[in-house]
Amino acid sequence: MRKISEKIYHAVDASGLARVDFFMEKSGRVLFNELNTMPGFTSISMYPMLWEEEGMSKTELMDRLIALALERDNGIHG
């Protein structure tokens, strides 16, 4: 799913943060639903939870997102 998500992200020339959403049918077939360009950061939001599963705390995630935004604002990323 990660590789498919990355392909979708790059296919639409996305930048910054995003979450790629899918549906899974009872048969096991997976369907792409949407590219969510501003995932939530509430206590129940999946975006920060998924990064925590990868070993990145919410504080580290916010620091990284701010750094990426500043780099982009300074013209480093197109």
Buried (B, 14 or more C-beta within 10 A) or exposed (E): EEEEBEEBBEEEEEEEBBBBBEEEEEEEEEEEEEBBEEBEEEEEEBBBEBBEEEEBEBEEBEEEBEEBBEEEEEEEEE
